[in-house]
Amino acid sequence: MSTPSTALPASPAIPLSADLRAAYQDLYDKLEAEYQTNPDATAREAIGPVRDNVEDVLTKDDLYKFNADTALFSALLQQIDDTNTGLKTLQSQIAATASHFKTADSIVAAASKVLSFFV
């Protein structure tokens, strides 16, 4: 299991493209499923904040589309940066403690797909 480089990627177009939004949604679904079914406290502590950040990206993208507001645009870009930083940390944590995660490979793959949009 490999992790991508630690350099933060370029900012995406806002609102999110359909492909990037679908990648975030897929990642959220996988994180949520793991969070809800994994009894391991270490795994849940690592997943929870990242899952919440991904959900915030999706929510802020929806709000931006609804309002087309400059402040929301800035908030969404910041949320994406924060989320991507958290994704990189989660990938590293999963790589270090893969036995704690039942679906480590699918979460890492979903996170890598989201981050591939920023290369």
N, C-alpha and C positions, 0 to 999 in steps of 0.2 A: 504494500500500500504506500503510494508516494504522495507527497504534499507539494503544491505549487510553490513558486518563489514567494518571498515575503513582500515584494514591492506591490504597493497598491495600484490597481489598474486605473485606466482613464475613466472619467465619468460617462455614463450612458446618456442617450437622448431621453428627454422627459417630454411627455409621458413615456413610460416604458414600452418598448416594442412588444408585440404579441408574443414573440419567441422568448424574450427575456422574462416577461411576466409569467409565462407558462413555466419557465424554469424555476422561478421563485415559488410559484404555487406548488410545483412538484416537490421542491425541497421542503416547503412548509408541511405538506402532507406527510412526508416521510419523518420529519422531525416530530410532528405531533403524534403520529402513530407510535414512534419509539418512546416518546415521553409518557404516553398513556399506558404502554404495556410493559415498560422496563422497570422492575422493582429496585434496581441498583441505584442507590443514592448518588454515587459518583457520576454515573451516566446522566441521571435526571438533572443534577446540578449543572452539568456542562451543556446539556441540550436546552434547558428552559430559557435562558437569556437569549440564545441564538434564535430559537423558535419565535420568541416574542419580537425580536428585531426584524426577522423576515416578515412576520405578520404586519409589523408597522410599515415596512416598505410597501406591501400590498395595499394597506389602508391609505397611506399617504398618496400613493399613485392614484387610487380611486378618488380621493379628495381633490387632487390636482386636476384630474380630468373633469371633475364636476365643477370646480371653481375657476380653473385656469389662473391661479393666484401666484404672484411672484414669491411671496413669503412661503407658500406651500412648496413651490419649486425648490427653494433653498433648503427647506426642511427635508424634502424628499432626497435631495442630493446628499445631505448630511446623514440621513438615515441609511442610505445605500452605503456610504463610506463606513459608517459604524458597523453595519451588518456584515460587510465584506471583511472587515478586520476581525469581527467575531467568528466568521466562517473559517478564516485562516487559523485562528486559535483552536476552534473546535476540531478542525482536521488534524492539527498537531496532537491534541488531546486524544482523539480517537486512535491515531497511529500509536501513541504511547500506551494506551489502555484499551486496545481493541477487544479484549475479553469482556469488558463491561458492557459493550454495545452488542445487542443481538443482530442488528442490521447495519453494522459499521460500513461495509462496502457500499451499500445502496445510499447511505447518507453522504459518504465521501464523494461518491459519483455524482449525486445531485448537487452538492456544494461545488464541485469542480465544474459542472455544467453552468451554474450561475456565474462563477468567476471567469469562465471562458469568454463570456460576453464582454469582459473588460480588458482583454489582452490587446 
